[in-house]
Amino acid sequence: MDKPIPVQFFKNLADDTRLKIILLIHKENELCVCELTIALKLSQPKISRHIAQLKLHKLLSERKVGRWVFYRIADDIPQWQKEVIAQTSISNQTYIDQS
């Protein structure tokens, strides 16, 4: 699975937690699981499970620094996906702030 197909991309965004993870990471450029657990008020295992799904479909990449792992939107996703994420973030700030 080199690149996510459109259906899988939108299925990932259709989940409330995964959408918020994507939008928060887009807004902050890079976040670790601990920051996401605080922002979303969810458990570490739940956040990690959703991140694993996003990584499986190559929407997120990671950078390790010591024991910390920071996640960001994958650089190699198609441009249209980047635009969907950016426009969703810009147009739905209150949705992100409700986290």
Disulfide bonds with the S-S distance in Angstrom:
none
